[in-house]
Amino acid sequence: MSEELDYDEGKIDEVVLALMCLTHHGHARAWKGFDWASLDRLCEKGLIYDARNKAKSVMLTEEGLKQCEALFYKHFGLADGPRDGAAPS
């Protein structure tokens, strides 16, 4: 694209954090295949630990993990909640 896109960084960060719910594994680690600027903002907000390392995943903070799952259901969940009654792990 030749023109700069005008967008709400807060909404982007919210959806990036929500999508981390799909890839989180182990103890709150999620793949970090997202825009560096968004990952930096999530780190500044205290939702993930520093993403600028050699690992292919980032560590979600306790608050980041809570928000990750809540935002996933907000943006992508079924109207009646999870089918099996459990949050994804």
Helices and strands as residue ranges (DSSP letters): H 9-23, E 29-31, H 36-44, E 57-59, H 62-76
